Amino acid sequence: KQEEVQTKQENQEEETQVVSNPNIRVLLMTDGYKNTIHPSVTVSSTTGLSITYGEKVEECEAGTEVTFMPDDSRFQSGNIRIQAKEGEITVNSLKRGYGIPSYQGILELRTTAEGIAIINELPVENYLCRVLPSEMPSGYEIEALKAQAVCARTYAFMQRKSNTYSAYGAQIDDSTQFQVYNNVDPDEKTAQAVQETYGKMLYYDGNPITAYYFSTSCGTTTNAAIWDSDPEDTPYLRCLSL
């Protein structure tokens, strides 16, 4: 019996494995998630900014707002990469659920015929700290938040491979089309859930699953047929009553 219990525990542990913390590239949509391209972009940081274009690096003082238009001469050297000297970059031209958002990591601006694309590049674990409170209320029990963190991490890992926005050099966007990102102010409890599940993902037969989840339940789950896919390809997605 002890051997049987040990085998079950080992099998359960195999279902959740730990991965590294690679970067993810998130396309930031406009107000209300209506469009992918911005007519202009204004950024600032309380610690100052470093703006890189081509071989040039432009330093901006703390609190200085910098505006980019599609015809900005700095785009002649290619994409523009923006980094806070410390902390986060505020996108003053953008609004989210809690107001004007700030972002960790790097912002990359790309000029297009329609305007400017904004890509936020940052480590997956940092990304999840802003996904979790945007997808699940922080008042939920910590174990529920940890389960959500594992699902969100697994989903993000799989979407990184898809490169949906390869035209912009991005992999996902920050809307409900993927996972809502940075629409709610970060929270200590959700950050704890991400930290305590660091790197853990869901696997089936040794491969990461596509960990779909939903915000509103009608009392049942479904299989892949809802996406006109073969359910046999994803046996871990099942029709169950909740």
C-alpha positions as a Markdown table, in Angstrom:
| # | Residue | x | y | z |
|---|---|---|---|---|
| 1 | Lys | 0.0 | 0.0 | 0.0 |
| 2 | Gln | 2.9 | 2.4 | 0.8 |
| 3 | Glu | 4.3 | 1.7 | -2.7 |
| 4 | Glu | 0.9 | 2.4 | -4.3 |
| 5 | Val | 0.5 | 5.7 | -2.4 |
| 6 | Gln | 4.1 | 6.7 | -3.4 |
| 7 | Thr | 3.4 | 5.9 | -7.0 |
| 8 | Lys | 0.2 | 8.0 | -7.0 |
| 9 | Gln | 2.1 | 10.9 | -5.5 |
| 10 | Glu | 4.9 | 10.6 | -8.1 |
| 11 | Asn | 2.3 | 10.6 | -10.9 |
| 12 | Gln | 0.6 | 13.7 | -9.4 |
| 13 | Glu | 3.9 | 15.5 | -9.2 |
| 14 | Glu | 4.6 | 14.7 | -12.8 |
| 15 | Glu | 1.4 | 16.5 | -13.9 |
| 16 | Thr | 2.9 | 19.8 | -12.6 |
| 17 | Gln | 6.5 | 20.5 | -13.6 |
| 18 | Val | 8.7 | 23.6 | -13.3 |
| 19 | Val | 10.0 | 25.6 | -16.2 |
| 20 | Ser | 12.3 | 28.6 | -16.5 |
| 21 | Asn | 11.3 | 32.3 | -16.6 |
| 22 | Pro | 11.7 | 33.4 | -20.2 |
| 23 | Asn | 10.5 | 36.7 | -21.6 |
| 24 | Ile | 7.1 | 37.2 | -23.1 |
| 25 | Arg | 6.2 | 39.9 | -25.6 |
| 26 | Val | 2.8 | 41.4 | -25.1 |
| 27 | Leu | 1.1 | 43.7 | -27.7 |
| 28 | Leu | -0.6 | 46.5 | -25.7 |
| 29 | Met | -4.0 | 47.5 | -27.2 |
| 30 | Thr | -5.6 | 50.9 | -27.2 |
| 31 | Asp | -8.2 | 52.2 | -24.6 |
| 32 | Gly | -11.0 | 49.7 | -24.2 |
| 33 | Tyr | -8.9 | 47.1 | -26.1 |
| 34 | Lys | -10.5 | 48.4 | -29.4 |
| 35 | Asn | -7.4 | 48.5 | -31.6 |
| 36 | Thr | -3.9 | 47.2 | -31.8 |
| 37 | Ile | -2.3 | 50.4 | -33.2 |
| 38 | His | -2.0 | 53.7 | -31.3 |
| 39 | Pro | -2.1 | 57.1 | -33.0 |
| 40 | Ser | 0.6 | 58.4 | -30.7 |
| 41 | Val | 2.4 | 57.2 | -27.5 |
| 42 | Thr | 3.4 | 59.3 | -24.5 |
| 43 | Val | 5.6 | 57.7 | -21.7 |
| 44 | Ser | 7.4 | 58.8 | -18.5 |
| 45 | Ser | 9.0 | 57.4 | -15.4 |
| 46 | Thr | 9.5 | 58.6 | -11.9 |
| 47 | Thr | 13.2 | 57.5 | -12.2 |
| 48 | Gly | 13.9 | 58.7 | -15.7 |
| 49 | Leu | 14.0 | 56.8 | -19.1 |
| 50 | Ser | 16.6 | 55.4 | -21.4 |
| 51 | Ile | 15.4 | 55.5 | -25.1 |
| 52 | Thr | 17.4 | 53.5 | -27.5 |
| 53 | Tyr | 17.1 | 53.8 | -31.3 |
| 54 | Gly | 19.8 | 52.5 | -33.6 |
| 55 | Glu | 23.1 | 53.1 | -31.9 |
| 56 | Lys | 21.9 | 56.1 | -30.0 |
| 57 | Val | 20.7 | 56.2 | -26.4 |
| 58 | Glu | 18.7 | 59.2 | -25.2 |
| 59 | Glu | 18.4 | 59.8 | -21.5 |
| 60 | Cys | 15.4 | 61.6 | -20.0 |
| 61 | Glu | 15.0 | 63.0 | -16.5 |
| 62 | Ala | 12.6 | 61.7 | -13.9 |
| 63 | Gly | 9.0 | 62.7 | -14.6 |
| 64 | Thr | 9.7 | 64.0 | -18.1 |
| 65 | Glu | 6.9 | 63.0 | -20.6 |
| 66 | Val | 8.1 | 61.9 | -24.0 |
| 67 | Thr | 5.7 | 61.7 | -27.0 |
| 68 | Phe | 6.2 | 59.7 | -30.1 |
| 69 | Met | 4.3 | 60.2 | -33.4 |
| 70 | Pro | 4.3 | 57.7 | -36.3 |
| 71 | Asp | 6.6 | 60.1 | -38.3 |
| 72 | Asp | 9.1 | 60.5 | -35.5 |
| 73 | Ser | 12.6 | 60.8 | -36.9 |
| 74 | Arg | 13.8 | 58.3 | -34.3 |
| 75 | Phe | 12.0 | 55.5 | -36.2 |
| 76 | Gln | 14.3 | 56.0 | -39.1 |
| 77 | Ser | 16.9 | 54.0 | -37.1 |
| 78 | Gly | 14.4 | 51.1 | -36.6 |
| 79 | Asn | 12.3 | 50.2 | -33.6 |
| 80 | Ile | 12.5 | 52.3 | -30.4 |
| 81 | Arg | 13.1 | 50.6 | -27.1 |
| 82 | Ile | 12.3 | 52.3 | -23.8 |
| 83 | Gln | 13.4 | 51.3 | -20.4 |
| 84 | Ala | 13.0 | 52.9 | -16.9 |
| 85 | Lys | 16.2 | 53.6 | -15.1 |
| 86 | Glu | 14.5 | 51.9 | -12.2 |
| 87 | Gly | 11.0 | 50.6 | -11.6 |
| 88 | Glu | 8.3 | 50.9 | -14.3 |
| 89 | Ile | 7.4 | 52.9 | -17.4 |
| 90 | Thr | 4.1 | 54.8 | -17.3 |
| 91 | Val | 2.2 | 55.0 | -20.6 |
| 92 | Asn | 0.4 | 58.4 | -20.1 |
| 93 | Ser | -1.5 | 58.1 | -23.4 |
| 94 | Leu | -3.2 | 54.9 | -22.3 |
| 95 | Lys | -6.0 | 54.1 | -19.9 |
| 96 | Arg | -6.9 | 50.8 | -18.2 |
| 97 | Gly | -9.4 | 49.8 | -15.5 |
| 98 | Tyr | -7.5 | 51.4 | -12.6 |
| 99 | Gly | -6.3 | 54.5 | -14.5 |
| 100 | Ile | -3.0 | 55.2 | -16.3 |
| 101 | Pro | -1.0 | 52.0 | -16.4 |
| 102 | Ser | 2.7 | 51.4 | -15.8 |
| 103 | Tyr | 4.8 | 48.5 | -17.1 |
| 104 | Gln | 7.8 | 46.5 | -16.0 |
| 105 | Gly | 10.5 | 45.5 | -18.4 |
| 106 | Ile | 10.9 | 47.2 | -21.8 |
| 107 | Leu | 8.5 | 48.9 | -24.1 |
| 108 | Glu | 9.3 | 48.6 | -27.8 |
| 109 | Leu | 7.6 | 50.9 | -30.3 |
| 110 | Arg | 7.2 | 50.0 | -33.9 |
| 111 | Thr | 5.9 | 52.4 | -36.6 |
| 112 | Thr | 3.3 | 51.2 | -39.0 |
| 113 | Ala | 1.2 | 52.7 | -41.8 |
| 114 | Glu | -1.7 | 53.1 | -39.3 |
| 115 | Gly | 0.3 | 54.4 | -36.3 |
| 116 | Ile | 2.4 | 52.9 | -33.5 |
| 117 | Ala | 2.5 | 49.4 | -32.1 |
| 118 | Ile | 3.5 | 49.0 | -28.4 |
| 119 | Ile | 5.1 | 45.8 | -27.3 |
| 120 | Asn | 5.9 | 45.2 | -23.6 |
| 121 | Glu | 8.7 | 42.7 | -23.2 |
| 122 | Leu | 9.1 | 41.2 | -19.7 |
| 123 | Pro | 9.7 | 37.9 | -17.8 |
| 124 | Val | 6.7 | 35.6 | -17.7 |
| 125 | Glu | 6.5 | 35.6 | -13.9 |
| 126 | Asn | 6.3 | 39.4 | -13.8 |
| 127 | Tyr | 3.7 | 39.3 | -16.5 |
| 128 | Leu | 1.6 | 36.8 | -14.4 |
| 129 | Cys | 1.7 | 39.1 | -11.4 |
| 130 | Arg | -0.4 | 41.6 | -13.5 |
| 131 | Val | -2.5 | 38.9 | -15.2 |
| 132 | Leu | -3.7 | 37.2 | -12.0 |
| 133 | Pro | -5.5 | 40.2 | -10.4 |
| 134 | Ser | -7.0 | 41.1 | -13.8 |
| 135 | Glu | -8.5 | 37.6 | -14.2 |
| 136 | Met | -9.5 | 36.6 | -10.7 |
| 137 | Pro | -10.5 | 38.7 | -7.7 |
| 138 | Ser | -7.7 | 39.0 | -5.1 |
| 139 | Gly | -10.2 | 38.3 | -2.4 |
| 140 | Tyr | -10.4 | 34.6 | -3.4 |
| 141 | Glu | -8.7 | 32.0 | -1.3 |
| 142 | Ile | -5.0 | 31.6 | -1.8 |
| 143 | Glu | -5.3 | 28.0 | -3.1 |
| 144 | Ala | -7.7 | 29.2 | -5.8 |
| 145 | Leu | -5.4 | 32.0 | -6.8 |
| 146 | Lys | -2.5 | 29.5 | -7.0 |
| 147 | Ala | -4.5 | 27.2 | -9.2 |
| 148 | Gln | -5.3 | 30.1 | -11.4 |
| 149 | Ala | -1.6 | 31.1 | -11.5 |
| 150 | Val | -0.6 | 27.6 | -12.8 |
| 151 | Cys | -3.3 | 27.7 | -15.5 |
| 152 | Ala | -2.3 | 31.2 | -16.6 |
| 153 | Arg | 1.4 | 30.3 | -16.7 |
| 154 | Thr | 0.7 | 27.2 | -18.8 |
| 155 | Tyr | -1.6 | 29.1 | -21.1 |
| 156 | Ala | 1.0 | 31.9 | -21.5 |
| 157 | Phe | 3.8 | 29.3 | -22.3 |
| 158 | Met | 1.7 | 27.7 | -25.1 |
| 159 | Gln | 0.8 | 31.1 | -26.5 |
| 160 | Arg | 4.4 | 32.1 | -26.6 |
| 161 | Lys | 5.0 | 29.4 | -29.1 |
| 162 | Ser | 2.1 | 30.5 | -31.4 |
| 163 | Asn | 3.5 | 34.0 | -32.2 |
| 164 | Thr | 0.1 | 35.3 | -33.2 |
| 165 | Tyr | 1.3 | 38.8 | -33.6 |
| 166 | Ser | 4.6 | 37.9 | -35.4 |
| 167 | Ala | 4.1 | 40.9 | -37.7 |
| 168 | Tyr | 4.7 | 43.1 | -34.7 |
| 169 | Gly | 7.3 | 40.8 | -33.1 |
| 170 | Ala | 4.8 | 40.0 | -30.3 |
| 171 | Gln | 3.2 | 36.7 | -29.2 |
| 172 | Ile | 0.0 | 37.8 | -27.4 |
| 173 | Asp | -2.0 | 40.9 | -26.6 |
| 174 | Asp | -3.3 | 42.2 | -23.3 |
| 175 | Ser | -7.1 | 41.6 | -23.9 |
| 176 | Thr | -9.6 | 38.8 | -23.3 |
| 177 | Gln | -8.5 | 37.4 | -26.7 |
| 178 | Phe | -5.7 | 35.9 | -24.6 |
| 179 | Gln | -5.4 | 36.8 | -20.9 |
| 180 | Val | -6.3 | 40.2 | -19.5 |
| 181 | Tyr | -3.0 | 41.9 | -18.4 |
| 182 | Asn | -2.5 | 44.9 | -16.2 |
| 183 | Asn | -6.2 | 46.0 | -16.2 |
| 184 | Val | -6.3 | 45.9 | -12.3 |
| 185 | Asp | -3.8 | 47.3 | -9.9 |
| 186 | Pro | -1.3 | 44.6 | -8.7 |
| 187 | Asp | -2.0 | 43.0 | -5.3 |
| 188 | Glu | 0.2 | 41.3 | -2.7 |
| 189 | Lys | -2.0 | 38.2 | -2.4 |
| 190 | Thr | -2.0 | 37.5 | -6.1 |
| 191 | Ala | 1.7 | 38.1 | -6.3 |
| 192 | Gln | 2.1 | 35.6 | -3.5 |
| 193 | Ala | 0.1 | 33.0 | -5.5 |
| 194 | Val | 2.5 | 33.5 | -8.5 |
| 195 | Gln | 5.6 | 33.3 | -6.3 |
| 196 | Glu | 4.5 | 30.2 | -4.5 |
| 197 | Thr | 3.8 | 28.4 | -7.8 |
| 198 | Tyr | 6.9 | 29.7 | -9.5 |
| 199 | Gly | 7.5 | 28.0 | -12.8 |
| 200 | Lys | 4.8 | 25.3 | -12.3 |
| 201 | Met | 2.7 | 24.3 | -15.3 |
| 202 | Leu | 0.1 | 21.7 | -16.3 |
| 203 | Tyr | 1.2 | 18.7 | -18.4 |
| 204 | Tyr | -0.5 | 15.8 | -20.2 |
| 205 | Asp | 1.7 | 12.9 | -21.4 |
| 206 | Gly | 4.7 | 15.0 | -20.7 |
| 207 | Asn | 3.6 | 18.0 | -22.8 |
| 208 | Pro | 2.2 | 21.3 | -21.6 |
| 209 | Ile | -1.5 | 21.6 | -22.2 |
| 210 | Thr | -3.5 | 24.5 | -23.6 |
| 211 | Ala | -5.0 | 25.5 | -20.2 |
| 212 | Tyr | -8.3 | 27.2 | -21.2 |
| 213 | Tyr | -10.3 | 28.8 | -18.5 |
| 214 | Phe | -13.4 | 31.1 | -18.3 |
| 215 | Ser | -14.7 | 34.0 | -16.3 |
| 216 | Thr | -18.4 | 33.1 | -16.3 |
| 217 | Ser | -19.7 | 29.5 | -15.9 |
| 218 | Cys | -23.0 | 28.1 | -17.1 |
| 219 | Gly | -22.5 | 25.0 | -14.9 |
| 220 | Thr | -20.6 | 22.8 | -17.4 |
| 221 | Thr | -17.3 | 22.6 | -19.1 |
| 222 | Thr | -16.8 | 21.6 | -22.7 |
| 223 | Asn | -14.3 | 19.8 | -25.0 |
| 224 | Ala | -12.4 | 21.1 | -28.0 |
| 225 | Ala | -15.4 | 20.6 | -30.3 |
| 226 | Ile | -16.5 | 24.1 | -29.4 |
| 227 | Trp | -13.5 | 25.4 | -31.4 |
| 228 | Asp | -14.2 | 22.9 | -34.3 |
| 229 | Ser | -11.2 | 20.8 | -33.2 |
| 230 | Asp | -10.9 | 17.1 | -32.6 |
| 231 | Pro | -11.5 | 16.4 | -28.9 |
| 232 | Glu | -9.2 | 13.4 | -29.2 |
| 233 | Asp | -6.3 | 15.8 | -29.7 |
| 234 | Thr | -7.0 | 17.3 | -26.2 |
| 235 | Pro | -8.4 | 14.6 | -24.0 |
| 236 | Tyr | -7.7 | 16.7 | -20.9 |
| 237 | Leu | -10.6 | 19.0 | -22.0 |
| 238 | Arg | -13.8 | 17.2 | -21.0 |
| 239 | Cys | -17.5 | 17.9 | -20.8 |
| 240 | Leu | -18.3 | 17.9 | -17.1 |
| 241 | Ser | -21.1 | 19.3 | -14.9 |
| 242 | Leu | -19.8 | 21.6 | -12.2 |
